[in-house]
Amino acid sequence: MAAKEFYAHPRQISDVTECEFYHTMDLPGIGTVNGSWDLRGRIHDYIGGIPVRGRRILDLGAANGFCSFDVEKLGAQVVSFDAESATLFENLPIPGALFTDDYQSWLCSAERRLDRLKNGYWLAHRLQHSSARAYYGDIYHVPDALGTFDIVLVGQVLVHLRDPIAALQQAAARSSDTLVITEAVADADQPVMRLCGTVANGVSYAWFHLSRAFYREMLLMFGFELVQITQAEYICSHSGYPEAMPLTTLVARRRSSAP
């Protein structure tokens, strides 16, 4: 299959009002567009300070492309991966949540938001003269045809998934060398998954926080060794989150198969 058919066709977006942004970005000719997370100037912290120049990188859950474009500016070759459709989104079945009580209304709204996020990606892509390519699919079925990457970035994606283990396995399969996972983690010494959303708090969009020990064991199963753990605080304006949100970045390297 030709590359131009395999990857998403660029959208010609010029009107910022047609867009939505998950990350705050500074766009040439437009200025600052606000999102729920402000990672500006923090990409080195967010990816654990690993070198990216000349490396091929898969950005899983790229949203409007902030991380994709920032690592590209540092010399990486990037493929941005995001959901093909909002039907792939998974929320907890909390009574009273729109996802549970009126799925079709929720889906219609979620599809509009996803479409606007994609518009934001392509607007930023054009204004920043990016060469990154985009692929829209299912994180539980990342195609082999994408090839392998030196580095796979998984930034605040797993918390939103019913099955973070399956998604992590897909990420590992696409990485020939390094996995970088940035998430809030459970404060526990044991390999546990801690439920985020409950009936009491009404949070339907966040499933689990995994402990460091959990990541360590799962990564070993997928052929990786956890080599670095760092933590930093990032500016967050998402409702219900602390303004200074601590996130942990875990860097894992593929283990040698040599005896």
C-alpha positions in Angstrom: 0.0 0.0 0.0 1.4 3.4 -0.9 2.3 5.7 2.0 0.0 8.4 0.8 -2.9 5.9 1.0 -1.9 4.3 4.3 -1.4 7.5 6.3 -4.1 10.1 6.9 -4.6 12.7 4.2 -3.7 16.2 5.5 -6.7 18.5 6.2 -6.6 22.0 4.9 -7.6 23.9 8.0 -7.2 27.6 8.3 -9.9 28.6 10.9 -8.9 28.1 14.5 -12.6 28.2 15.5 -13.0 24.8 13.8 -10.4 23.3 16.2 -10.1 22.0 19.7 -6.9 21.6 21.6 -6.0 19.1 24.3 -2.6 20.8 24.9 -1.9 24.5 25.0 0.1 25.5 22.0 1.7 28.7 20.5 0.8 28.7 16.8 2.6 31.0 14.3 0.3 33.8 13.1 -2.3 32.9 15.6 -0.7 33.0 19.1 -1.6 30.9 22.1 -4.4 28.4 21.9 -5.5 27.0 25.2 -5.9 23.3 26.1 -6.4 21.3 29.3 -2.7 20.7 29.6 0.2 23.2 29.3 3.4 21.3 28.5 5.2 24.2 26.8 8.9 24.2 27.4 8.6 20.9 29.2 9.1 18.3 26.5 12.5 17.1 27.9 10.9 16.4 31.3 7.8 14.8 29.7 9.9 12.3 27.7 12.4 11.6 30.4 15.2 13.6 28.8 16.0 10.9 26.2 17.8 12.0 23.0 15.5 11.9 20.0 17.5 13.5 17.1 17.6 11.2 14.2 15.3 8.7 15.9 12.0 7.4 14.4 9.2 8.0 16.9 5.6 6.8 17.2 3.5 9.2 19.3 0.5 7.1 20.6 -2.5 9.2 21.4 -1.2 12.3 19.7 -4.4 14.4 20.0 -3.5 17.8 18.5 0.1 16.9 18.1 1.9 18.9 20.8 4.4 16.1 21.6 4.7 15.0 18.0 5.7 18.5 16.9 8.0 19.2 19.8 10.1 16.1 19.4 10.1 16.7 15.6 11.7 20.2 16.3 14.4 18.3 18.2 15.2 16.3 15.1 13.0 13.2 15.3 11.0 11.6 12.5 7.5 11.3 13.8 4.3 9.3 13.1 1.3 10.6 15.1 -1.3 7.9 16.1 -4.8 8.7 17.3 -8.2 7.2 17.4 -10.0 6.7 14.1 -13.4 7.0 15.7 -15.0 8.0 19.0 -16.6 4.5 19.0 -13.2 3.4 20.2 -13.4 5.6 23.3 -14.1 3.7 26.6 -15.8 5.2 29.6 -16.7 3.6 32.9 -20.4 2.6 33.1 -21.3 5.1 35.9 -25.0 5.7 36.3 -26.0 9.2 35.4 -23.1 9.7 33.0 -24.1 10.6 29.4 -22.0 7.7 28.1 -24.2 5.3 30.1 -27.6 6.9 29.9 -27.7 8.2 26.4 -24.8 6.6 24.4 -25.9 8.0 21.0 -25.9 11.6 22.3 -22.6 11.1 23.9 -21.1 9.5 20.8 -22.3 12.3 18.6 -20.6 14.8 20.9 -17.5 12.7 21.2 -17.2 12.4 17.4 -17.5 16.2 17.0 -14.8 16.7 19.6 -12.4 14.1 18.0 -13.0 15.8 14.6 -12.1 19.2 16.0 -9.0 17.7 17.7 -7.9 16.4 14.3 -8.5 19.8 12.8 -6.3 21.3 15.5 -3.6 18.8 14.6 -3.6 19.7 11.0 -3.8 23.4 11.6 -0.7 23.2 13.9 0.9 20.8 11.4 0.6 23.3 8.6 1.6 26.4 10.6 4.7 24.7 12.0 5.7 23.3 8.6 5.7 19.8 10.1 6.7 16.7 8.1 5.1 14.3 10.7 2.6 11.8 9.3 -0.6 10.8 11.0 -2.3 7.4 11.2 -5.8 7.0 12.6 -6.7 3.6 14.0 -7.3 1.4 17.1 -4.7 1.4 19.9 -5.5 -2.2 20.6 -4.7 -3.1 17.0 -1.7 -1.0 15.9 -0.9 -2.4 12.4 2.4 -4.1 11.7 2.5 -2.1 8.5 3.5 1.0 10.5 6.8 -0.7 11.0 9.0 -0.5 14.1 10.2 2.7 15.8 13.2 3.6 17.8 11.0 5.2 20.4 7.3 4.8 21.2 5.7 7.6 23.3 2.7 6.8 25.4 1.6 10.0 27.1 -1.5 10.0 29.3 -3.3 7.4 27.2 -3.4 4.3 29.4 -5.5 6.0 32.1 -8.4 6.3 29.7 -8.4 2.6 28.6 -10.4 -0.4 29.9 -7.4 -2.6 29.0 -4.1 -0.7 29.5 -2.2 -4.0 29.4 -3.3 -4.8 25.8 -2.4 -1.2 24.7 1.0 -1.4 26.4 1.6 -4.7 24.6 0.8 -3.0 21.3 3.2 -0.2 22.1 6.0 -2.6 23.0 5.5 -4.5 19.8 6.1 -1.4 17.7 9.3 -0.4 19.6 12.7 -1.7 18.6 14.5 0.1 21.4 12.7 2.5 23.9 9.3 2.9 25.4 8.4 6.2 27.2 5.3 6.2 29.3 4.1 9.3 31.1 1.1 8.9 33.4 -0.1 9.5 36.9 0.9 6.4 38.9 -0.6 4.6 41.9 1.3 5.1 45.1 1.9 1.5 46.0 4.9 -0.8 46.4 3.0 -3.8 44.9 2.1 -4.4 41.3 -1.5 -3.1 41.5 -4.0 -1.2 39.3 -6.0 1.4 41.2 -9.5 2.4 40.0 -9.8 6.1 39.3 -13.5 6.6 38.5 -16.2 5.7 41.0 -19.9 6.2 41.4 -19.2 8.6 44.2 -16.8 10.9 42.2 -18.6 10.5 38.9 -15.4 10.4 36.9 -16.2 8.1 34.0 -13.3 8.9 31.7 -10.4 7.7 33.9 -10.1 3.9 34.5 -6.8 3.0 36.3 -3.6 4.3 37.7 -0.9 1.6 37.6 1.9 1.3 40.2 5.5 1.5 39.3 5.9 -2.2 40.3 3.0 -3.0 37.9 4.8 -1.3 35.0 8.0 -3.0 35.9 6.5 -6.5 35.8 4.4 -5.9 32.6 7.4 -4.4 30.8 9.5 -7.4 31.6 6.8 -9.6 30.1 6.9 -7.6 26.9 10.7 -7.8 26.7 11.6 -4.4 28.2 13.5 -3.3 31.3 12.5 -0.2 33.2 15.7 1.9 33.4 14.5 5.3 34.5 11.7 6.9 36.6 11.3 10.6 37.0 8.5 12.8 38.2 7.5 16.4 37.5 4.5 18.7 37.9 2.6 20.1 34.9 0.0 22.8 34.5 -3.5 21.4 34.2 -6.8 23.3 33.8 -8.9 20.2 33.4 -11.9 20.2 35.7 -11.4 18.1 38.8 -7.6 17.9 38.5 -5.1 19.8 40.6 -3.6 22.8 38.9 -0.1 21.4 39.4 -0.5 17.8 38.4 2.3 15.4 39.2 3.1 12.9 36.4 5.6 10.1 36.3 7.8 9.4 33.2 9.0 5.8 32.9 11.7 4.9 30.3 12.1 1.3 29.4 14.7 -0.3 27.0 14.3 -3.5 25.0 16.2 -6.3 26.7 18.9 -8.1 24.7 18.0 -11.5 23.5 21.5 -12.7 23.8 22.2 -15.3 26.6 
